[in-house]
Amino acid sequence: MSENLLSGKHLNEEQAAYEHLAQIRWPEGPVCVHCQSKKVYKLNVSGPSKRVVLKCGTCRKQFSATVGTIFERSHIPLNKWFMAFQLMASSKKGMSAHQLHRMLDLTYKSAWFLAHRIRHVMKQTPFGDKLGGIVEADETYIGGKARGQGHGYTDNKIPVFALVERGGKVRSFTMPLVTSANLKRAIHEHVEKSATLMTDELPGYKKIGKEFADHQSVNHSKKEYVRGNVTTNTVEGYFSLLKRGLTGTYHHVSARHLHRYLDEFNFRYNARTVNDAIRNHGAIRATEGKRLQYW
């Protein structure tokens, strides 16, 4: 663990923040981002710039620790980036752009864009493995109440489907429509055939469940929520946390950006067993090779 991390200097000083990022990105010393050469030296930069500029002795190109990461060409000081990462990685129900705007002394537009870039980093794809063991599947609808319509009206809402490996990870994503074909495609893509599938009484799950080692369901319409170890309470708990975050922290989320908020909640849920510092460190390590431009 770096000295800057232990002292917290990377949250207050931009120079320390660059040193901290370089230590995370190149623990064994700087490597050229252009040709991967280790023959790299530091340039003496005059003027107000706090950025550490490196130059490759092989390809002769200049670069810094931010090149090729989510931070590239950002005008926001790197220490403020690190503060935003720490706040978003440790806030169980999320951190609104308005709150970042006030705490980090940024414009609202900058804070909003910064938050979406951090969510882009938190996206955990592609998935190299599938969920196994006992996997709970369920769907919910995100959106406000339509005026003049009943409680069950969902035409104005966005379907969100989630798979939770009991005691393990969650994968949630938006779905155009909750149909048997869409459910089957999502479940087959993310769940091992040897898994035990647990769902509610939605008819679309019955045929899908026959293709797995076992399929059990609970009948919510008859007030059945637990039968032995058969339950969907784990995935319902994830949806509860998601909705409390979207309603209580963000208040309004557009359909266009909902998938990014799901990435954020997935990331925190999947790293729930580690402390805030390790979760934050994992997010920063994932910044390499990712860019998200405003347009």
N, C-alpha and C positions, 0 to 999 in steps of 0.2 A: 504494500500500500504506500502510495507516494506521500512525501512530506506535506505537499500542498493540500492533499485530501485530509490528512490528519489535522492540519491547522485550520482548514477552511479558507485558506488564502485564495483558492481558485474561485470562490464566490464573491470576493471583494476586489481582487486585482486582476486586470486583464492579462498582464504578463504571466502571472501564476496560472491563469486559466489556460493559456497556450501551452505552457510547460506540462500542465496536467493532461491536456488532450493528447499531446505528443507522447506522453508516457503510456497512456491507454492504447493509443494506436500503434506505437512502436515500442513495446516493452524492452526489446533488445537493441534499440538504437534506430535512428531515422532510416527510412528506405525511400528511394526516389519513387514518386507516384507515377512517373512517366516510363521509366525503364527498369524499375525494381532494383537498381544498383544500390549498394550499401556505402558507396564512396560519396558521402554527403558531408558538406560543411556549412556552418552558419555564417551569414553575411552580417556585417555591421550596418544597421539601418539608422540613418539620421532623421531627425524630425519628430513630430508628435506620435508617429505610429508605434503602437505597442506590439505589433505582430512580429513574431520571430520568422524571418525569411531564410530559407535554406536553398542551397544550390547543389546540383548534382555534378560530381566531377567527371562523370562518364558522358551524359547527354548534354551537359552544360545548361540545363533548364532550371529555372527558379520555381519554388513551390513553398507552401507552408503546411502546417498540420491540418488546416481547414480545407485544403484542395481535395476535391473528390468526396466531400462529406456534405451533410445537410447544412453545415455552416458556411459553405463556400459563397463568397460574394455578399455575405450578410453585413449590413451596416450596424447591426445590434452588437454591442460589446459581448465578447465571449463569456465573461463572468455572469452576465445577465441571462445568457442562454443556459448556463449551468444551474442558475437559480430556478429558472422555469422548469428544467428537467426534474430537479429535486422536488418542486412543488407538485408537478403532475404525476410523478412516479409514486409519491407518498400520500396523495389525497385519495382516499378510498372512493369518494363519490365524484371525483373530478375537480378541475379548477377552471373557472370560467375565464374567457378572454378579458372581461371587464375587471376581474380581480387581478389578473396578471398586469393589465394596463395600469392599475392603481399601485400595485406593489413594486413593479419594476420601473415605473416612471417611463412608460412607452406610450406611443399613440395607440388608440384602440385598434386601428387597422394593422399596425405592426404586431400587437399582441395576438390578434386573431390569426394572422398568418403564421406567426411563430408557433402557436398552439397546434395548428394543423400540420405543420412540418414535424413536430414532435410526435403527433399521432401517426404520421406516415412512417416514422422510424419504428414505432411500436408495432407496426403490422408484422405478424409472424407468418410469413409465407416465403417460399412454397413449403408445404408440409411434406417432410420426408417419411413420416410414419403415420399410422392410423390409430384411432382410439380402440382400446380393447377392454377386456374384463366386462364390467357392467357399465353400459352406456345409456344415459337418459336422454331422450329426445323430446322436444316440445317447441311450440311456436307461440308467439305473442304478437300484439299489434301496437305500434308506436304512433302516437298522434293525439291531437286534442279532441274534445267532444264536439260533435257536429250539432249546431243549433237546431232544435226541433226534432232530433232523432233520439231513439232509445239507447239504453246502455250498451246493447250488443251491436250497434251500428259500426262497421269497420271500413266502409267504402272510402273514407277520407284518411285512412291510416295505412302505415307501411308494415307489411309482415316481416317479422324477424324470426329466424329459425336458429335454434341452438342445440348443440350436442355436448353433454358433459360426461366425461369419464369419471365415475365415482371415485373420489379421492385423488383425481388427476386433473387433466386440463379441460378447458372449455374452448369450443369453436362456435362462434355465432356470426351470422351474416344476414343481409337483407335478402328477401325472396320476392320475385315479381308477384306471384300468386301461390297460395298454399294449395297445391294440387298433388295427387298421388305421384305424377311423373316428376315434379320438382323435388318432392320429399325423397323419392327413391334415388334420384341422381345425387342429392346431397349426402344421404346416408351411406350409399355405396362408395362415394368418394372419400369419406372420412372415417368409416368404421370397419374394423376387421370382421370377416365372416364368422370368426370363432367367438364373437362377442355376444353377450346377452343384452338384448334391446329392451328398454323399459319406456313405455309411452302412456298417454292417456287413451281414451276410448275412440279417438278420431278414426273413422273407418279406413282412411287411406293407409294407416299403419299396418292393418291386418295382413294384407298380402305381402308387404315388404318384410314383415317380421318372420315369415316362413323361410326366408333366404338366409337367416342367421341361426346360430347354434340354439338360441332360445329367444322367445319374445313373451314378455309379460306386460299386462296393462292394468291400470286402475281406472275406475269409472267415476269421474268427477261429477257427472250429472246426478249420480245417486249418493253423493257426499262421501264417496270412498276415496281416501287419500293415501292410506298405508295398509298393506296386507302382507304381514311378515316383512321381508326385505324388499317387497315390490312397492316402489314409490317413485314419483318424479319430483320429490321435494328438493333435491339438489339443484336441478335445472330451474325450478321455480324460485329457489333462493337467489340464483344468479340473475334471473329476470327482475326480482324485487330490488336488488342492488342497482341494476342498470336503470330501472325506471325512477328510482329515488334520485339517482345522479342526474338523469336527463330532466326530470321535473324540478328538483330542488336546487340544482346547481346551474344547469344550462337554460332551463325554462322553455326554450324553443330550439329545435334542431330541424334543419331543412332536410328534405328527402335526398337532396344532392350530396350532402355531407354525412349522412347518418352512418355509412359504413366506416368512416374514420373514427367516429366516437365508439363504435363497436370494437375497433382495433385497440383503442385505449383501454376499454374495460376488460377485454380479453387479456391484454398484456398484464394488467395489475392482478387479475384473478389467477392467471397461470404462475405468477411469481409471488403468490400470497404467503408462501411458507418461508420466504427469506426476508431479511430486514430491509428497511427503506434504502440504506446505503448501497446494498448489493443490487437491489432492483434498479436503482438509479444508474449504477455503474453498467449494468447490463444494457440499459437503454442507450447510454452514450456509446458503448462499444458497437452498437448496431447502426451508428450514423454513417459509417463508411460506405460509399457506393450508392448513396441515396440522395436524390435531389427532388425537390418539389417546388416548381416555379409558380408565381402568383397567378399567371394567366390560366 
